[in-house]
Amino acid sequence: MAAASYVSFNNGDPGRTGTGGTDVTTAIRAAGRVLIAANAWAAISNDGTKRRTSNSGALSFGNAVNAQAVTHTILWDAASGGNCLHIFDSPYNSTAGAPVTIAIGALVLESP
């Protein structure tokens, strides 16, 4: 990735722009989206058919403020508002008070 990006959580179909459904990020983490620094992506690999990269570090949202159902994880180019860069199907249910972490390598970006 060439620049920093940010991760949010959604409940319901976000559509192509990431604005559908309900953004539930602040129900889990009061401070909102989590930053992924530009250097926090693994080196791009190329198997001859696809190029891939993934997050090279775990992304911590801290302990969940509330229990919340999540259907999608969304990658943005801004801490709020901004442009949707990628949508991941990622069903998950947070538990109030429990840590919420996206594991190393869980966000995989591919291109032909």
C-alpha positions in Angstrom: 0.0 0.0 0.0 1.3 3.4 -0.9 -0.4 5.3 1.9 -1.9 4.8 5.3 -5.3 3.2 5.5 -8.0 2.8 8.1 -10.2 -0.2 9.2 -13.8 -0.1 10.2 -16.5 -2.6 11.0 -20.0 -2.8 9.4 -23.2 -4.7 10.1 -25.2 -5.4 6.9 -24.3 -5.1 3.3 -22.0 -2.1 2.8 -22.5 -2.1 -1.0 -19.8 -1.1 -3.4 -19.0 2.3 -1.7 -18.9 1.0 1.9 -21.8 3.2 3.0 -24.6 0.7 3.1 -25.6 -1.2 6.2 -24.5 0.2 9.6 -21.0 1.3 10.6 -20.6 -0.3 14.0 -16.9 0.7 14.6 -17.6 3.2 17.4 -19.9 0.7 19.1 -16.8 -1.5 19.5 -14.1 1.2 19.7 -15.2 4.7 20.8 -12.2 6.3 19.0 -13.4 4.8 15.6 -11.3 3.4 12.8 -7.9 1.9 13.4 -4.9 3.1 11.4 -2.8 0.8 9.2 0.5 2.5 8.5 1.7 2.3 4.9 4.6 0.1 6.1 2.3 -2.3 7.9 1.6 -4.3 4.8 3.6 -7.4 3.9 5.8 -7.2 0.8 3.7 -7.9 -2.4 4.0 -11.4 -3.6 3.4 -12.6 -7.1 2.6 -16.2 -8.0 2.4 -15.5 -11.7 -1.4 -15.1 -11.7 -2.1 -12.8 -8.8 -0.4 -10.2 -6.7 -1.1 -10.3 -2.9 -0.3 -8.4 0.2 -1.7 -8.6 3.8 -1.5 -6.8 7.0 1.9 -7.6 8.6 0.9 -6.8 12.1 -2.1 -7.5 14.3 -4.6 -4.6 14.5 -6.0 -4.0 17.9 -9.3 -2.2 18.5 -8.8 -2.6 22.3 -11.5 -4.1 24.4 -15.0 -3.8 22.9 -17.2 -1.2 24.4 -20.3 -3.1 23.5 -21.3 -6.5 22.1 -21.8 -6.1 18.4 -22.5 -8.2 15.3 -20.1 -7.5 12.4 -20.6 -8.7 8.9 -17.9 -6.8 7.0 -14.5 -5.2 7.6 -13.9 -2.2 5.4 -10.6 -0.5 4.4 -10.7 3.3 4.0 -8.3 6.0 2.9 -9.3 8.3 5.8 -9.9 8.2 9.5 -13.5 9.3 8.9 -15.4 9.7 5.7 -13.1 9.1 2.8 -13.1 6.5 0.1 -13.8 2.8 0.5 -10.7 0.9 -0.8 -11.8 -2.7 -0.1 -14.5 -4.7 1.6 -13.9 -8.0 3.4 -16.6 -10.4 4.3 -15.8 -11.1 8.0 -18.6 -12.3 10.2 -17.7 -11.7 13.8 -19.5 -11.1 17.1 -17.7 -8.9 19.6 -18.2 -9.4 23.4 -18.4 -6.3 25.6 -15.1 -5.9 27.5 -13.2 -8.5 25.4 -10.3 -7.7 23.1 -11.0 -7.2 19.4 -8.0 -7.9 17.2 -7.5 -8.6 13.5 -4.8 -11.2 13.2 -1.7 -10.9 11.2 -2.4 -11.8 7.6 -6.2 -11.7 8.0 -6.7 -8.8 5.6 -5.6 -10.1 2.2 -5.6 -7.8 -0.9 -5.3 -9.5 -4.3 -5.1 -8.2 -7.8 -4.7 -9.9 -11.2 
